[in-house]
């Protein structure tokens, strides 16, 4: 006959597991979509911040054409820089502020809003809080310098700024230090890639080679972008939380196993103690010291008379009590905390319950109580 209850329980367990797996898959997919969307927002807002700064720099420089020479002169505020456009631009840049300032005003609010729209307010709050830290701002400055160097094709500056961003405390903290690097060139002197040197948390040093400068620029700028660094950091945090949860489960399982072993050891000790006491009782009987055994026999006889139901002997009844006690010791973790007298009473009560239940099957007549009033058969 099929046990419908067990089948239904197994079905519900399987359904719940399927639901959890589907929910986790959906969450992973949605998180992936959010991450890609946020990277796109970051690229757009980075460009907007750069364009806004360039526009303000251009506004800060006044140009004039000398009618006699036709030369263009430059002026910032009240300072005239003549035909030195580079000096005029540097002065205008200092006047409008750094790219970091524009990124904080333009990109960060847009990214916070993006996380909010994606239904991840905790990420929005954490990102905004992190971007306001000194470490994040320093890392942002180095990264912005590397990004502008990549646009110009200045490999030397790109490499230097990438190392600075990587090593900024509070930015890309992965326990590894970038210790140096160099440009890789072909026989004609063209830069084909870079080599970066690292030192791990264990003190071991190693190098990585990256070929193809177009790919190096793109991958480096994306990897060290603040939003990407933030997502990597959050992933590490979640991984750490998961690892701690797994470690806690392992500790809990270990403690549970130790508790089981301890309980088993206690039970084994009690069983051995009972066996020793029974052996002592038998030895004592051989020497005429049967007071304890006689008292126990009297208790059983007081409960059942000279024989139990169906002609059971005193030994049969005692064996049943011992079987019940053994089963309780193996299945009831609280058994080891009971005194021998409490264990004996529990075993007698269980035997009585079993006989009461079986009475209708065997058509027993009358009542055959396990223990006489005020008397409890003993196992010992």
KAGIDA-V5524 format. One record per residue. N is the residue number from 0. PHI is phi in degrees with one decimal (NA if undefined). OMEGA is omega as a letter, one per 30 degrees, with the letter a starting at -180 (* if undefined). BURIAL is I if it has 9 or more other C-alpha atoms within 8 Angstrom, else O. Layout:
n=[N N]
phi=[PHI PHI]
omega=[OMEGA OMEGA]
burial=[BURIAL BURIAL]
This chain:
n=[0 1 2 3 4 5 6 7 8 9 10 11 12 13 14 15 16 17 18 19 20 21 22 23 24 25 26 27 28 29 30 31 32 33 34 35 36 37 38 39 40 41 42 43 44 45 46 47 48 49 50 51 52 53 54 55 56 57 58 59 60 61 62 63 64 65 66 67 68 69 70 71 72 73 74 75 76 77 78 79 80 81 82 83 84 85 86 87 88 89 90 91 92 93 94 95 96 97 98 99 100 101 102 103 104 105 106 107 108 109 110 111 112 113 114 115 116 117 118 119 120 121 122 123 124 125 126 127 128 129 130 131 132 133 134 135 136 137 138 139 140 141 142 143 144 145 146 147 148 149 150 151 152 153 154 155 156 157 158 159 160 161 162 163 164 165 166 167 168 169 170 171 172 173 174 175 176 177 178 179 180 181 182 183 184 185 186 187 188 189 190 191 192 193 194 195 196 197 198 199 200 201 202 203 204 205 206 207 208 209 210 211 212 213 214 215 216 217 218 219 220 221 222 223 224 225 226 227 228 229 230 231 232 233 234 235 236 237 238 239 240 241 242 243 244 245 246 247 248 249 250 251 252 253 254 255 256 257 258 259 260 261 262 263 264 265 266 267 268 269 270 271 272 273 274 275 276 277 278 279 280 281 282 283 284 285 286 287 288 289 290 291 292 293 294 295 296 297 298 299 300 301 302 303 304 305 306 307 308 309 310 311 312 313 314 315 316 317 318 319 320 321 322 323 324 325 326 327 328 329 330 331 332 333 334 335 336 337 338 339 340 341 342 343 344 345 346 347 348 349 350 351 352 353 354 355 356 357 358 359 360 361 362 363 364 365 366 367 368 369 370 371 372 373 374 375 376 377 378 379]
phi=[NA -75.0 -82.1 -64.5 -63.1 -65.2 -62.4 -65.0 -62.7 -63.6 -62.7 -65.8 -61.0 -64.2 -64.4 -65.8 -64.0 -62.7 -64.6 -63.5 -64.6 -64.7 -66.8 -64.8 -64.4 -63.4 -64.4 -62.7 -63.5 -65.6 -63.5 -62.6 -62.2 -63.3 -61.6 -64.8 -63.3 -68.7 -64.7 -66.3 -61.4 -62.8 -61.8 -64.1 -72.5 -62.8 -64.7 -64.0 -64.1 -65.0 -66.2 -64.2 -67.4 -61.4 -64.1 -69.0 -64.1 -63.4 -65.9 -78.3 -107.7 -101.3 -113.4 -138.2 -109.7 -68.2 -66.1 -83.6 -103.8 77.2 -79.5 -90.9 -112.3 -127.2 -142.8 -122.6 63.6 -99.3 -98.0 -98.8 -106.8 60.5 -96.3 -83.1 -68.5 -65.2 -66.6 -64.2 -65.7 -60.4 -65.2 -67.3 -61.6 -64.7 -73.3 -86.1 105.3 -86.1 -60.9 -57.7 -60.8 -69.7 -63.0 -65.1 -81.2 -105.1 -78.2 -60.0 -58.8 -65.4 -70.0 -60.4 -63.2 -63.1 -64.9 -63.6 -66.3 -82.2 77.3 -125.4 -61.6 -66.4 -67.0 -59.9 -66.1 -66.1 -64.6 -62.4 -62.7 -64.5 -66.2 -88.0 -78.8 -64.4 -63.2 -64.1 -68.1 -65.5 -62.3 -60.4 -62.7 -64.3 -63.7 -62.6 -64.8 -65.0 -64.7 -68.5 -64.8 -64.3 -63.6 -83.4 78.0 -88.4 -64.7 -61.1 -67.5 -59.3 -63.1 -63.6 -72.1 -63.6 -64.0 -64.3 -64.3 -61.3 -91.6 -70.4 -67.9 90.1 -116.9 -102.3 -88.0 -116.0 81.4 -112.8 -113.8 -83.2 -99.8 165.8 167.1 -158.9 -76.5 -106.6 -126.4 -85.0 -66.4 -93.3 89.1 -81.6 -73.6 -112.7 175.4 -138.1 -121.1 -118.9 -104.8 -134.1 -130.3 -77.6 -62.3 -86.5 87.8 -74.4 -103.4 -159.0 -129.7 -130.3 -109.5 -124.2 -102.3 81.7 -63.8 -61.7 -69.3 -63.6 -60.0 -63.4 -67.5 -65.2 -65.3 -67.6 -63.9 -95.9 -62.6 -53.5 -63.9 -69.2 -61.6 -62.1 -62.8 -63.3 -63.8 -65.5 -62.1 -64.4 -62.0 -64.1 -63.5 -64.1 -62.7 -63.4 -63.7 -65.1 -64.4 -63.0 -63.9 -64.6 -64.5 -60.8 -62.4 -63.5 -62.0 -62.7 -62.0 -63.8 -62.4 -64.6 -64.3 -62.8 -63.4 -65.0 -62.1 -62.2 -63.5 -63.8 -61.4 -59.1 -61.8 -66.2 -62.4 -62.2 -64.6 -62.8 -61.3 -64.4 -68.7 -64.1 -64.0 -63.2 -63.4 -66.1 -62.4 -63.7 -62.4 -64.3 -102.4 91.5 -100.0 -113.6 -62.5 -68.4 -66.5 -64.6 -63.1 -63.8 -61.7 -62.4 -63.4 -64.5 -65.0 -64.9 -80.8 -120.8 81.6 -72.3 -151.7 -85.7 -58.2 62.7 75.4 -69.2 -90.7 -58.5 -65.0 -62.9 -64.9 -62.7 -63.6 -64.2 -62.6 -66.0 -63.6 -62.8 -62.1 -62.9 -63.7 -63.6 -64.2 -85.1 -112.7 -112.3 -66.6 -84.4 -61.1 -67.3 -85.2 -80.8 -75.4 -54.2 -65.0 -68.3 -62.2 -62.5 -63.8 -63.3 -64.3 -63.2 -62.3 -67.5 -63.2 -62.8 -61.5 -63.2 -68.8 -62.6 -67.9 -84.0 -60.3 -65.4 -70.9 -92.2 58.6 -71.1 -106.5 76.3 -110.2 -122.7 -64.8 -73.5 -130.3 -70.1 -52.4 76.2 -123.1 -129.5 -55.5 -108.3 -84.3 -105.4]
omega=[a l a a l l l l l l a l l l l l l l a l l l l l l a l l a l l l l a l l a l l l a l a a l l l l a a l l l l a l l l a a l a l l l a a a a a l l a a l a l a l a l a a a a l l l l l l l l a a a a l l l a l a a a a a l l l l l l l l l l l a a l l l a a l a l a a l l a a l a l l l a l l l l l a l l l l a a l a a l l a a a l l l l a a a l a l a a l l a l l a a l l l l a l a l l l l a a l l l a a l a a l l a l l a l l a a l a l l l l a a a a l a a l a a l l l a l l l l l l l l l l l l l l l l l l l l l l l l l l l l l l l l l l l l l l a l l l l l l a l l l l l l a l a a l a a a a a l l l l l l a l l a a a a l l l l l a l l l l a a l l l l l l a l l l l a a a a l a a a a l l l l l a l l a l l a l l l l a l a a a a a a l l l l a l a a a l a l a l l a l a *]
burial=[O O O O O O I O O O O O O O O O O O O O O O O O O O O O O O O O O I I O O I I O I I O O I I O I I I O I I O O I I O O I I O O O O I O O O O O I I I I I O O O O I I O I I O O I I O I I I O O I O O I I O I I I O I I I I I I I I I I I O O O I O O O I I O I I O O I O I O I I I I I I I I I I I I I O I I O O O I I O I I I I I I I I I I I I O I I I I O O I I I I O I I I I I O O O O O I I I I I I I I I I O O O O O O O O O O I O I O O I I O O I I O O I I I I I I I I O I O O O O O O O O O O O O O O O O O O O O O O O O O O O O O I O O I I O O I O O O I O O I I O O I O O I I O O O O I O O I O O I I O I I I I I I O O I I O O O I I I O O I I O I I I O I I O O I I O O O O O I I O I O O O O I I I O I I I I I I O O O O O O I O O O O O O O O O O I I I O O O I I I O O]
